[in-house]
Amino acid sequence: MDNRRLPIPPAKVPVDRRTVEYYPEPEPEPRAVNYHHHSDTGKEVVYETSKEVYADPRCGGLEVNPFQSSLSIDGSMEKQVASSEGGTPGMSRRRKLVFLAMGGILIVSIAIVIAAVLATTLRKKGGGAPGAGAGDAKEAEAPVLGPIPSNASLTATAWVVDPPSGAFAVRIIYQDAGGLLQAQTFNTVTGKWSKLPDFTRAAAGSALAFTHFNMSIYDYHTAAQGELFYLDDYSKSGIREWNWALVDLSLAGGAGDINTQNFQAHPMSKLGAYWPFVMFQDSTGYLREIVYDYYAHWAVVPKETKKWTTPVLEGGAISIVPSGQNLSFTNIMYQQEDRTIAMYERKDGIVGVYSRDDEYPSQALPAKTALASFAMLADQDPATSPFKLYTLYQDEDAKIQMVWRNDKASGWKGPQTFSAFDGADNGTSISCLTMSTYLAVPMEKWSVPRCFFVAGGNIRQVKLAGADWEIVGNVGQAEP
């Protein structure tokens, strides 16, 4: 039995080449103009950069050319009149007028060039601060989605883009009728949905599992990285990875290094993911787990899973969620062959023994019914707060039911349905949001208790508000 702990990464590590480039080299260009936008001031300041630049503390660290005529922060030309002793006053005045005329022409010329460059830059890269609507200029506001299949696969994750305020972004992934994966992102800073172009193809009806982590745990920077897992369109059973550095929401992302390994799932397997774990059903019908170990990368551990668990129903739903800070506890659930839900708990962050939770209220459900789970802090103190756990599934009447636990002492409650779930399409997928926690990295106090499912051919978003659920709207639709 392999009971090793996930290692805590070293303080400094090389750039992770298994993801998209986080710090791309600038495209070679004559460096005629350098554009900076600072969301704290809302000002756009442009300087010529044909000479060496330095950080000017007056401009909040903006790069400034010390050899050029400088612009003040409000955009006006600073007075730079050099007076020389013994010079002819009349000649000095004429020189001033000439210099001012030339300066005016230069400013107008630069403004024209700037407008053209900024327009091109915004079309190519998007504008704004990282993680705060950086891709909105490129992607444009996403329209409300047209009808999608009731049983379309979908998955979602959310991350905080501004910890002081709790502003967050949500990305939802779904599969269209042609097998292409689609992504739409909502940013509370801009209040808009934006759509990424089609980015890859998955097996028809492929399970999808989406999670994220903060790259600071591997000492890159503090942005989030999104991790999507799906089944390969070619083999129909190979587990594949696609990831994004969520610094710029317009990034197309790229394939992860799990694609270079031969992890095979049952062709009908569902997937569950919470970083660094990916759960799936193997060809023998049992639950298996892939773990990202910083030193060994992806590996199937523990190998004794089938000794502790029951067989998974073919194509039965699988979900994993943290149930304690710093991954001190995780809960894993799936649909068994008798069509009930099995709930297991694993403690102490160890990749090891699963303990069956027989108190979870389980009943026979439709085969391959949707199952989702999420966790949130019970109070606002991340250091000591227990986790509240929630699970959602669809019953035989196509009603979405919730079972929840406020803490271990009070036990599980439910099932209970809510009016916000009314009208869910029969056979819909369900996906819910849980924020990130990792070894020695507690979950932030900000929670985003939202879930997604298909209703009337649209992806509906609902949120937990106290003891009730509210309809937020359809994906692609501006929030009220």
N, C-alpha and C positions, 0 to 999 in steps of 0.2 A: 504494500500500500504506500503510495507516494503522498506524504503529508508535508511536503516542503511549502514554505510560505512564498508568496510572490515577492521577489526581491524589490527593495526600494532602490530606484536608479541612483547612480552616482551623481555628484553635484554638477559635473560637466561632462557632456557627451558630444560626439560629432553630430552634424546635421543628419536628420533621419531621411535617407534617400528613398524610403519606401512610400513617401507621401509626395504630394505636389510640392514644388519649391516654395518655401516660405519667404525667402529673400531673393527674388529673381534679380539677375544682373540687369542694369538698365540697357535699353536698346541703344546701339551706337547712333549718336546724332550729334550735330555741331554744337549742341549746348547753347543755342541762341537764347532760349528762354527757360526759366525754371519756375514751375508753378507750385504754390503751396496753399492749402486750405486748412484753416484751423477752426474747428467747430465751436471752440470756446469764445471766439470773437466774431465769427461769421465773416471775417474780412479775407479778401483775396489779394495777395501781395505778389508782385512780379518784379524780378530783377534780371538784368543782363548777367550772364555768368560766363563770359568769355575769359575771365581771369579767375584766379583762385578765390574761393569763397570762404567765409568764416561765419560762425553763429553769432548773430547780433542779439544781445540780451534785451535790447529795447523792443525787439519784434518777437519776443517769446521763442527765441531759438531759430528764427528763420535764417536761411542762408543768405548772406549779403556779400556783394562784391566790393571790397574796400577801394578798388581803383576806379570805380565808376561814379558818375553823379548819382547820389542816392536819392531815394524817394522816402518821404516820411511815412509813418504808419497810416496816416489818413490819405495817402496817395498824392500829396502835393510836392512840388520840387522844393528841396531845401535851398535856402539862400547860400550860395558859395561864391561870394564876391571877394576876391583877393585884392587888397589895397597895398600898393608898394609906395614906400616913402620916396619922395622926389620925383614921382611920376607926373605926367601931364594930366590934369583933371579932365580936360576935354577928351583927350584920347581914351582915358579910362571909361568915360561915359559911353563913347561910341562902341568900345569893345563890349561893354555890358549889353547895349542894345543888340549888337550882332549876335552875341552869345545867347541872349534871350530868344531872338528870332530862330536861331539854329536849334535851340533847345525845344522850342514849341514844335518845329517841324519834326524833330526827332521823337518827341512824345507822341505826336499823332501817328507817325510811322510805326512806332513800337506798339501802340494801341491796336492798330490794324493787324499786325503780326500776332499779337497776343490773342486777339479774338479768334483768329483762324486756328492758332495752336490749341487754345482751350477747347474750341468746338471739336477739333479732331481728337484731343485727349479724352474728352468726356464720352465721345462715341466709342472709343477703343477700350477705355479702362473704367469708365464710371468715375464719379467724383465723390468727395466726402471723406470722412474719417473712417479708418478701418473698423469694421463691425458696427457701423452706424449708418447703414444705408449706402455703403460704398458702391454697390452695384446698381442702384436705382436708375442712374442716368443711362446706363447701357441697356438694362433689361426692360425698362418701361413698366408701367403698372399692368399687372396681370388681369385679364378679364375673368369674370366668373366662369367657372368650368362648365362645359356642356355636359350632357348626361354621360356617365361612365357605367360600366357593368356593375351590377349589384355585388358580385363576388370578386371585384377587382382587388388585387393585393395592395395594401397601403401600410405605411409605417411613418413615424414622425419622431423628432427629437427637438429639444429646446435648450438654449444656453443664454446666460446673462451677457449682455453687451456693455452694460454700464453698472458695475456693482453698487456704487453709491445710491443710485436711483432705483435699481432693480429692473431697468429697461432690458427687454429680452428679445430674442428672435426665435422663430419656429420654422423649421423646414419639414415639409411633408413630401414623401416619395410615394408614387403610385405607378402602376403599370397600365398602359393604354391597350386597346384592343389588338394592336399590332405587335405587342410584346416589348415595346420601347419603354424605358423608365423615364418618368417625368418628375420634376422637382419644382415646388413652389415654396417661397420663403416669405414669411411675414415678419416685419421689423417694427417694434413698437415705437422706435425713434421717428420713423417716417410715417407710420400708420398705413403702410401700403403692402400689398402682396406683389412679388415679382417672380417671374418664371424663368428658369434656366432652359436652354435648348435641350432637346433629347440628348442624353449623354451615353447610354449604353443599352444593350438588349439583354434580357434575361429569358430563361425558359418560360414558355407560356404558362401562366398561372403560378409562376415561381413565388415561393414564400419570400418575404422581405423582412429584414430586421435592421433597425437604425439606432445607433447610439452615438455618444460623443465623449470626449474627455478634454481637459484643459492641458495644453501642451507644456505648461510650466512644470508638470510632473516629470517631464523628460528634459527640462531646462532649455526649451527653445524660446518661447515667449508666452505671454498670457492669453493668447487667443485660443479659441476652441478648435478642435478638429472633429469633423463628422465622419462616422464610419458606417457604411452601408454594406450589408451582406445579402447575397441572393444566390440562386442556382443558375449555373452556366447554361446558356442557350444551346451549346454544342453537345455536351455530354448529358445534360438534363439533371445531373446529380452532383457535379463538381461545385464546391462552395467557393464563391468569388467575393471579392472585396472591392469597393470603390470608396475613395475618401476625398475630403475637401479640407483645406486649411480655411477656416471660416473667418479669416481676416478681411477678405473681400467677398461679398456675397454673390458677385458675378463670376467667380472662378468656376471653370468647368470641372475641376477635379481630375482624378486619374486613378488607375488601377493600383491596388495595394499588393504587398508582397505575398499575401495568402494565395494569390493566383499562381505563384510559382510552385506551390506545393499541391500534393494530390489528395486533398481532403474530400472524401466522397460521402454524400448523404444518401438516404433512401430517396428515390425520385419523387416520392409524394411528401417528403419531410417538410414540416414547418420549421421555422427558425426563431430563436429568441436570442437577444443580445443585450448585455450591459457591460460596458468596458471594464476589464479586459476579457470578458467571457462571451463565447458564442455557443449556443446550445442547438443540437439537431438530433434527428432520429437516424440511426445507422441502418445498414442493409439487413441486420438481424431484427430490427424493430425496437431496439433499446435506445435509451437516452445516452448521448455522448456529448462531450464538452471540449471545445478548443479554447486554449488560454494563450493570451499574448504575454509571454515572459520576456522582459526587456533583454535578457542575455541570450536566450535560446530562440527568441521570436515565437512564431506560432507552433503549438504542440498540442496533441490530444492527451489531456490529463484530466482527472485521474483515469487510469485504465480499468479500475474496478467498478465503474459506475453501475454496470448491470447487476452486480452483487447486492446493491443497496436499493435498487429501484425495480418497478414493475415494467412490463413492456408498454410501449406507447402505441395507442391506436394508430393504424396506418393513416398518415396525414393528419394526425391529431395535433391540436394547438400546443405550443410550448411558450413559456414566458419565464423570465428571470428578472428579479428586482432586488435592490439592496434593502435590508431591513435593519441596518445599524450603521452608524457613522464609520468612515474609514474602511468600509467593507468588512466590518467586524461580524456582520451577519448578512447572508443573502438567502432569499427564498426562491425556489424553483418549483414551477407547477406545469402540469401537462395533462392531456386527456388520455386516460387509460383505455385498454381494450374493452372494458365494461362500460365505457362512455362516461364515467365519472371523472372528476378532477382529483388528481393526486397532488398534494402539497408537501414539499420537503424544505427543510431548513439546514443551512450549513453555517457553522460558526467559526469565529476567530480568523476569518480571512484565509483559512487554509484550503488549499485545493485538495479536498479529501472527503471525509465521510458525510453522507447525507442522512439527516434524521427525519423520519416521517412525522408530519403533523396531522394526527388523527382527529383533531378538533375542528379542522376546516369543514364547514357544511357542504357536503357534496351530494349531488343527485345525478341520475342518468340524464345526459343532454344529447341533442342531435349529434350524429357523427360529424366530426370535423368542424364543429361549431367554433366561432371566433372566441378567443380568450386574450385578455390584456390585463396588465397590472401596472400600478405605479405606487410610488412612495413619496411622502413629504414629511417635513419636520412637524412634530406635535406642538412645538412652541418656537419662540424667536431666538433661542440660545443654541447655536449650532454645536457648542462644546458638550452640552449635556442633554440635548433634546432627544427623546426617543422618536422612532419613525412610526407614522401611521401608514398602514398598508391597505390598498384597495385593489380588488379584482373585478373585472367586468366580463360577462359572457352573454351569449344570446341563447334563450331557452327555446323550447319546442313551439311556442306561440310567436316566435320571432321578436319577443320583447328582450331588451337588454336589461340584465339584472346586475346589481352590485352587491358584493360581499366585502366587508371591511373590518379592520381591527385597529382601534385607537392605541392600544398597547397590549402586551401579552397578558397582563393581569385581568383585563376586562374581556378578553377573548373575542372571537369572531362574531359579527352581527350580519343579519340579512339571510337570504337574498331580499333585495328591495329594488323596485324599478321607480323611475321618475318621469315626469311628463316631457322633459327635454329629450328623452330617448324615444319618444313616440314616433312612429313612422319609419323606423330603421328598416332598410331592405332586408329581406330574408337572405341569409348567407353572407351578409356583409363582413368585412374585416373590421377589427377594432384596434386602435392604437392609442396609447396614453403616454404622457410626458413625465419623466423623472429627471431631476437635475443631477449633476455629477458629484460623486464622492470617490475617493481612492485612498490607498494606504497613506496615512498621515495627512490626508487632504479632506477635511470635513466638508459636507454639503453646505452650500451657502444658505442663508436664512430665506432667500427668495425662492418661492416655489411657483410652478406654473401648472396647477392641477387642471389640465385640459385633456380631452379625448376627441378622437375623430372616428367617424364611421359613415357609411353610405346611406343616404335617405333620399328617396325619390330621384335617384340617379346622380345626386350631388354629394360631395364630401362635406358632411356637417361637422362643425366644431362646437363643442359644449364645454362649459367650465363649472367646476365645483365652487359653489358660493355658500359658505357656511355648511348647513345641513342639506342643501338642495342643489340641483343642477340647473344651469341656465343655458339657453341657446345663444351662442355668440354670432353664428351666421355660417354661410357656406364658404369653403376655401376659395379664395380669389375675390371675395366680397369685402369691401371696407368694413371695419368694425364700427359699431355705433358709438 
